[in-house]
Amino acid sequence: MKQLLLLVLLAALATPSSAQQKPVFKINHAAVFVTDLKRSGEFYTQILNLDTIPEPFHDGRHIWLTIGNGVQLHIIQGADKEREYFQNTHLCFSTTDVIGFSKKLDEKNINWYNAGGKPKVITNRIDGVHQVFLKDPDGYWIEVNDAK
């Protein structure tokens, strides 16, 4: 009996408690703060083909979109003006057809660039991934690539 009690005690000491375990984090959502909710909602649903999902506020200031694997993009109305952002600070979406997507951007008269900022050029990364960059209506940078 003493051996069993000692074995249980040793096992308890060897098993990390929840306070000792490193917490696990995963992305839940990204959010963009916009000047015109309707315009931004149309951009993300019509240009990037994202689907809307129910949002809990029902206040006319939010659009929630699914961006895959349980992750969401929240568009929030209320920014007082568009801003300038660095291209390296961006959201990234993958597609199977970057060339087709760049043609869609041309048809919609939306400017797009390569990683170096050159207009209407697709970046061919060293790992074989193709990418383009564009701005949403509020100036947030978006990368679209064909990474698997």
C-alpha positions in Angstrom: 0.0 0.0 0.0 2.8 2.4 0.9 4.4 1.6 -2.5 1.2 2.4 -4.3 0.8 5.7 -2.4 4.4 6.6 -3.2 3.9 5.8 -6.9 0.8 8.0 -7.1 2.6 10.8 -5.3 5.5 10.6 -7.6 3.3 10.5 -10.7 1.4 13.6 -9.4 4.7 15.4 -8.9 6.0 14.4 -12.3 2.8 15.6 -14.1 2.9 19.3 -14.7 -0.1 21.1 -13.2 -2.1 23.5 -15.3 -0.3 26.4 -13.7 3.0 25.0 -14.9 1.9 24.2 -18.4 2.6 26.7 -21.1 -0.7 28.1 -22.4 -1.6 27.4 -26.0 -2.7 30.2 -28.3 -4.3 30.1 -31.7 -5.6 32.9 -33.9 -9.3 33.6 -33.4 -9.8 36.7 -35.6 -8.2 39.7 -37.1 -10.0 43.1 -37.2 -9.9 46.1 -39.5 -11.3 49.5 -38.4 -12.9 51.2 -41.4 -14.4 54.4 -42.5 -17.2 52.9 -44.7 -18.6 49.5 -43.6 -20.6 48.9 -46.7 -17.7 49.7 -49.0 -15.3 47.5 -47.1 -17.8 44.7 -46.8 -18.3 44.7 -50.5 -14.6 44.6 -51.1 -13.9 41.6 -48.9 -17.0 39.7 -50.1 -16.8 40.5 -53.8 -13.1 40.9 -54.4 -11.7 38.3 -52.0 -14.9 36.1 -52.0 -15.1 35.9 -48.2 -18.4 34.7 -46.7 -20.2 36.6 -44.0 -21.1 34.9 -40.8 -23.5 36.0 -38.0 -22.1 38.7 -35.7 -23.6 39.2 -32.2 -23.8 43.0 -32.1 -26.5 43.7 -34.7 -25.6 47.4 -34.5 -24.8 48.1 -38.1 -21.2 48.7 -37.2 -19.8 45.2 -37.7 -19.4 42.6 -40.5 -17.9 39.3 -39.6 -16.3 37.1 -42.3 -15.0 33.6 -42.2 -11.4 33.3 -43.4 -10.9 29.5 -42.9 -10.2 27.0 -40.2 -12.5 28.7 -37.7 -10.7 32.0 -38.0 -12.6 35.2 -38.6 -12.1 38.7 -40.0 -14.1 41.4 -38.2 -14.7 44.7 -40.1 -15.6 47.5 -37.7 -17.1 50.8 -38.7 -15.8 53.9 -37.0 -12.4 55.0 -38.3 -12.4 58.8 -38.9 -10.1 58.6 -41.9 -8.1 56.3 -44.1 -4.4 55.9 -43.1 -1.1 54.9 -44.6 0.3 51.5 -43.6 3.5 49.7 -44.4 3.2 46.9 -47.0 5.0 44.5 -44.7 2.1 44.9 -42.2 -0.6 43.0 -44.0 -3.2 40.2 -44.0 -2.5 37.3 -46.3 -4.9 35.1 -48.1 -4.0 32.1 -50.3 -5.7 31.1 -53.6 -5.0 28.5 -56.2 -5.0 31.1 -59.0 -2.9 34.2 -58.4 -2.8 35.0 -62.2 -6.6 34.8 -62.4 -6.9 36.9 -59.3 -4.6 39.6 -60.7 -6.8 39.7 -63.9 -9.9 40.2 -61.7 -8.1 43.1 -60.0 -7.4 44.6 -63.4 -11.0 44.2 -64.5 -12.1 46.0 -61.3 -9.5 48.7 -61.7 -7.8 47.8 -58.4 -4.1 48.6 -58.2 -1.9 45.7 -57.3 1.9 45.3 -56.8 4.7 42.9 -56.2 6.6 42.5 -52.9 8.9 45.4 -54.0 6.0 47.7 -54.8 6.3 47.5 -58.6 2.8 47.8 -60.1 1.1 44.9 -61.9 4.0 42.4 -61.4 3.6 39.1 -59.7 6.3 38.2 -57.2 7.9 34.8 -57.7 9.3 33.9 -54.3 12.4 31.7 -54.0 10.2 28.9 -52.6 8.1 29.0 -55.8 5.1 30.8 -54.3 3.5 33.6 -56.4 2.2 36.6 -54.6 0.6 40.0 -55.2 -0.2 42.9 -52.9 -3.1 45.3 -52.9 -4.8 47.7 -50.6 -8.4 47.5 -49.2 -10.5 50.6 -49.4 -9.1 51.9 -46.1 -5.4 51.4 -47.1 -4.8 48.1 -45.3 -2.4 45.9 -47.2 -3.4 42.5 -48.3 -1.2 39.8 -49.8 -2.7 37.1 -52.0 -0.5 34.1 -52.8 -0.7 30.5 -54.0 1.1 28.9 -51.0 -0.3 25.4 -50.3 
